[in-house]
Amino acid sequence: MATGTGKTLTALEAVSPLVDTGCFVVVIVPGKDLVDQWSAAIKRHNRRATVVPCSSEFPSWRQRMARVLMQRHLRPDERRPTFLVATAATASSDDFRGVLAPVRSDDVVVVGDEVHRLGASSWRRAMDINAGAGRLGLSATPQRKWDEAGNRAIARYFGDTVFSYPLEQALTDGWLCPYEYHVLPVGLEPDERTAYLDLTTRISKLVATLANIYNLPPDSFGEIFRMAEAEGNNALEMLLFERADLIKGAVGKLAVVEHVAALPQVDKCLVYCNEEPQVDQALSVLRAKRRRAVGYTAGRLEGADRSIILREFSDGVYEFAVAIRCLDEGIDIPDCRQAVILASSKTEREWIQRRGRVLRLAPRKERAVIYDCIVVPSRLDEDGELMDRINAVEVAILEGEIARAREFAGASLNMPETIAKLEDLRCKVFEAAGLGMFAV
């Protein structure tokens, strides 16, 4: 189901008949924010429910969990509706599964929120929970890229997809807010281009070496990557991360923050960054423009601060919330009106989650607006024209950016003009690389 279309409520309705027969529901979520969000949603849905949040933020969760599970000795019709809401890290622990072990498997239901995350090797043990009454996985992006082992583990435990509700249908049906999508080109500085080309050369040499070691064709990148990862060789992964971080952290992106901050209509806006230094830089730009901004990152937040900041953002205390990944998955911020994407990976899951944050419905919210930085391998003049010749290898920078931009533009209100702008930009880059018009 598309992000923002009501997976939580759908899941609660789906498990209600099992709850009525006395089953205990284990809800597994990626992080602590979602423990709070699910706990609140369960209480709204069923005021009689007993909810036990299970994470490191609740030191007594073991005792509370053991106490409520004593109801297993009662007849099913005598039990209170009971939900155990655990982070994936907690649900994967021996402690959690040990406390749950005395309960008959036919009395246990598992709901995996953002179920693709359970495919990670460090969290797969959560899927050792013997839930004989039912298992339900929720995700807008169920497939894990380059992780067939994780995908197989999820499929074995939860089974095949039983219901799908794509974003385009949700927009048509009015369950998501219509949105405008604006691409803002960002040029690379000469030193950034030099670093990119150097990293690309190193990556190419390493791929060729690994292909020879594994007796694989050099163009079978996915298989080479998987085999290196399986052997614990992370040199290729580190080089890819370093090159991706170079694009995500391009200094020219701060001009986009300055541009958006100068627009008086922009309010309740999320700004997605790559790392803490970029968060600091974005906050400095916003505050210099006298905009009320707050950083929302794991390193800045402790426990209750998270919910307080989100509430103050919704109430208008802050006009901008600057985040890295804390707001990617599942966090409900319906009052958000705009988003600025300074950094985004090539992972489709991240694109979809971030777009979903801004498309949730809210009173007096007629449309959302997304501003997206598109990195171009050249300096740009004041009119947005390319100032440099481009190496053919650098064209891959724009190709990666355009893949994301096309996905975002496809369902937007201003799709025709955005696609035209992207094609014009692509044409200019190919011409500057000497590749001609045929490549468009």
Protein Blocks (a to p, Z undefined) as FASTA:
>chain_A
ZZhiopmmmmmmmmmmmmmnopacddddfblmlmmmmmmmmmmmmmmbccddddfklmkl
mmmmmmmmmmmmpcfklpccddddddfklmmpmklmmmmmmpcfklcccddehkllmmpm
klmmmmmpccfkbccdddfblbcghilklmmmmmmmnopafbdcdfklmmmnopaccddd
ddddddddfklmmmmmmmmmmmmmmmmmmmmmnopafklmmlmmmmmmmnopaklmmmmm
mmmmmmmmomklmmmmmmmmmpmkbghiacddfblmlmmmmmmmmmmnopacddddfklp
ghjlmmmmmmmmmnomambdcdfklmmnopacfkbmbdcdfbccfbfklmmmmmmmmmpc
cehiabdcdddddddfbdddfkopafbdcdfklmmmmmmmmmmmmmmmmmmmklmmmmmm
mmmmmmmmmmmnonojmlZZ
